[in-house]
Amino acid sequence: MQVARLVYAATESFPRSEQFGLTLQLRRAAVSVASNIAEGAARSSSKEFSQFLSVALGSLAELDTQIELAKSLSWLTAPEALTDQRVSVAKLTTKLRSAIARRISNRSPNTDHRSP
């Protein structure tokens, strides 16, 4: 959720005319990351969890594009913290998805991802 907090803070200074444009898109993508990870973790199978992690990674890719646009428009004053956090979350999410994929390939397809 740190990515979402950083995005909300960063977009506070965006032009008011962008309230329903780039500001909204950045905020939705950032919230989507944490929401999809949480929803996937609550699902009953590893395969479902992996699918939600893939959606979270897609939202991180959207966020990357939107951050680059905001930087090119000079709307982000200190984008490094936001970019670093986005990269960190993407790496962790990718590693988790890979670990789940290995678990899926080593077990039956309907195994609960929360089992030891």
C-alpha positions as CSV (number, residue, x, y, z in Angstrom):
1,M,0.0,0.0,0.0
2,Q,3.0,2.3,0.2
3,V,2.9,2.7,-3.6
4,A,-0.7,4.0,-3.3
5,R,0.2,6.4,-0.4
6,L,3.1,7.8,-2.4
7,V,0.9,8.2,-5.5
8,Y,-1.8,10.0,-3.5
9,A,0.8,12.3,-2.0
10,A,2.4,13.0,-5.4
11,T,-0.8,13.7,-7.2
12,E,-2.0,16.3,-4.7
13,S,0.0,18.9,-6.5
14,F,-1.2,17.9,-10.0
15,P,-3.2,20.5,-11.9
16,R,-6.9,20.6,-10.9
17,S,-7.8,20.1,-14.5
18,E,-6.3,16.6,-14.2
19,Q,-8.5,15.5,-11.3
20,F,-10.4,13.2,-13.6
21,G,-7.5,12.5,-15.9
22,L,-4.0,11.4,-15.1
23,T,-4.5,11.9,-11.3
24,L,-7.4,9.5,-11.3
25,Q,-5.6,7.0,-13.5
26,L,-2.5,7.0,-11.3
27,R,-4.6,6.6,-8.2
28,R,-6.7,3.8,-9.6
29,A,-3.7,1.8,-10.8
30,A,-1.9,2.2,-7.5
31,V,-4.9,1.1,-5.4
32,S,-5.4,-1.8,-7.9
33,V,-2.0,-3.2,-7.1
34,A,-2.6,-3.8,-3.4
35,S,-6.3,-4.7,-4.0
36,N,-5.4,-7.5,-6.4
37,I,-2.7,-8.9,-4.2
38,A,-5.1,-9.0,-1.3
39,E,-8.0,-10.5,-3.3
40,G,-5.7,-13.1,-4.7
41,A,-4.4,-14.1,-1.3
42,A,-8.0,-14.6,-0.2
43,R,-8.8,-17.0,-3.0
44,S,-8.8,-20.7,-2.4
45,S,-6.3,-21.9,-5.0
46,S,-2.7,-21.1,-6.0
47,K,-3.8,-20.7,-9.6
48,E,-6.3,-18.0,-8.7
49,F,-3.7,-16.2,-6.5
50,S,-1.2,-16.3,-9.4
51,Q,-3.8,-14.8,-11.8
52,F,-4.5,-11.9,-9.4
53,L,-0.7,-11.3,-9.0
54,S,-0.5,-11.1,-12.8
55,V,-3.3,-8.4,-12.7
56,A,-1.3,-6.6,-10.0
57,L,1.8,-6.7,-12.2
58,G,-0.3,-5.2,-15.1
59,S,-1.4,-2.4,-12.8
60,L,2.2,-1.8,-11.9
61,A,3.1,-1.6,-15.7
62,E,0.2,1.0,-16.1
63,L,1.6,2.9,-13.2
64,D,5.0,3.0,-14.7
65,T,3.7,4.4,-18.0
66,Q,1.6,7.0,-16.1
67,I,4.6,8.0,-13.9
68,E,6.7,8.5,-17.0
69,L,4.0,10.7,-18.5
70,A,3.7,12.8,-15.3
71,K,7.5,13.2,-15.2
72,S,7.6,14.3,-18.8
73,L,5.0,17.0,-18.0
74,S,7.1,18.1,-15.0
75,W,4.2,17.3,-12.6
76,L,6.3,15.1,-10.3
77,T,8.8,17.0,-8.2
78,A,10.6,13.9,-6.7
79,P,9.6,10.8,-8.7
80,E,12.5,8.7,-7.4
81,A,10.8,7.5,-4.2
82,L,7.7,6.5,-6.2
83,T,9.6,4.8,-9.0
84,D,11.8,2.9,-6.5
85,Q,8.8,1.7,-4.5
86,R,7.0,0.6,-7.7
87,V,10.1,-1.3,-8.9
88,S,10.4,-3.0,-5.4
89,V,6.8,-4.1,-5.4
90,A,7.1,-5.4,-9.0
91,K,10.1,-7.5,-8.0
92,L,8.5,-8.9,-4.9
93,T,5.3,-9.6,-6.8
94,T,7.1,-11.3,-9.6
95,K,9.1,-13.5,-7.2
96,L,5.9,-14.5,-5.4
97,R,4.1,-15.3,-8.6
98,S,7.2,-17.5,-9.7
99,A,7.2,-19.3,-6.3
100,I,3.5,-20.0,-6.7
101,A,4.0,-21.2,-10.3
102,R,6.6,-23.7,-9.0
103,R,4.2,-24.9,-6.3
104,I,1.5,-25.4,-8.8
105,S,3.7,-27.4,-11.0
106,N,4.8,-29.6,-8.1
107,R,1.3,-30.2,-6.7
108,S,-2.2,-31.0,-7.8
109,P,-3.9,-28.1,-9.5
110,N,-6.5,-27.5,-6.8
111,T,-4.1,-27.2,-3.8
112,D,-4.9,-24.4,-1.4
113,H,-2.1,-21.9,-1.6
114,R,-2.1,-21.4,2.2
115,S,-1.3,-24.9,3.1
116,P,2.2,-25.7,4.3
